[in-house]
Structure formats: C-alpha cells, structure tokens
Amino acid sequence: MAARLRQFYQKTALPALTKEFGYKNVMAAPRLDKISINIGLGEATQNAKLMDGAVNELSQIAGQKPVVTKAKKSIAAFKLRENMPIGCMVTLRGDRMYEFFDRLVNVALPRVRDFRGVSTKSFDGRGNYTLGIKDQLIFPEIDYAKVDKTKGMT
C-alpha cells in the first residue's frame, strides 16, 4: 500500500499544481525526490560510544540503517584523524521518504517548543530545502530514558 502523503500528492496536489501554474508536462511540477538525514557528531572523536547511540536513534527515526560517515581529512586543531567516524546519515526514497515526511510534518514539528513554522529562506538556488532540528526527542520513536545526549540533525 502506498504512503498516505504520496496518494494525496498524486491524486490532489499534482493536478492542482499543473492547473494553477499551467505545466504542460506533469514532470515539470515540483516533487519530493529524496530526503537525506544527517547527524554530525564532532564529540565522537573523544567518546566513541556516542556514535552507537546516534546510529541507533537515526535507524529508529528513519526506519533504515544509517551509514557511518568518516572524516576525509586530518585536522590537528580538532584532534581529528583521517577515517575517524564523525557522523551518520541515511537517504530515504519512495514510500519510506513519504512516511518519514508525513511523520515529520504532522507529528514531530508540532512538538517543537515555540514552533512558528519553517523558514522560507532555506531553499538554495536549485530547489533543495534544508531543515535543521536541534533535538531528536521531538520524534515519538525515541525513548527519553535511553538518550544519553541530545543530538541535532539536518
């Protein structure tokens, strides 16, 4: 069964967009292609156990196992060596992407304290949108008692 948000986009939003903006081809209408979720952990250079918690929490949020990202260069000032694990990321496509986006918009973002909407200035020149979250606890999948440190994500 297709995701609820995907069905809404295909049945309601896409025809409305093509009619309103006069697109001759359906492929010209804006659509979601992929969602990338990234957690950067600079503190993982000193404490390697933080990485395990971040990978576990990101897999709970995304429903998919994340890839551990490693440092490309050594930076002595940050006590960082090449190929040290410093973050994790996951790329969602298809139904998983729509399910995550549905949970983000309808469940997680309303749980943000003093939420006044997302910024319209976060678009780059190519149609990509970047959203930063300061706390992973806004997702209901995360158990508050098992979190050792709050981590932000983009």
Phi, psi and omega in degrees: 000133182288157180295148182300318181291325178295317178296319178297318180296314185289323186271327187246305188289317183297313176297325179292321178294315181294326179286315185292317184262359176068037177290132178278334180239140181294333182288347179280344181286145179294145181208165175277129179256310178203160175234124177252128178246130186229135171239119177259127182238093176290333181286351181291347177291326179270322185236105184286341181290338178298328182295320180297318178295320180293318179296317180297313182293321179293325177291327176291319182291314187273335184078021183208146183287127180280162176263134177280124179268145184240157182292136179275329182231157172272134177231111186293325182296330180263005184055046184244129177253160179296142180067018173281139178290125182231005179180181175213153182212157177217142178245124182253138176222162174069219184295324178299322179296314180293322177295317179296315181298321177297315178293323180297312185285319188267337184243308190284309184297324175295343179275354178289134180291137180054044182284124181241021180101171179265155184286139176274352182269004183272007176277140172267185185286353185249009178092007178272145179241136180243129180231127178254138179239128184278340187220129181278354184285354178287344178274132184291345180288337184276128177275122185298326183289334184269356182276125178269328181210138178285136181234140176267166179212156177239000000 
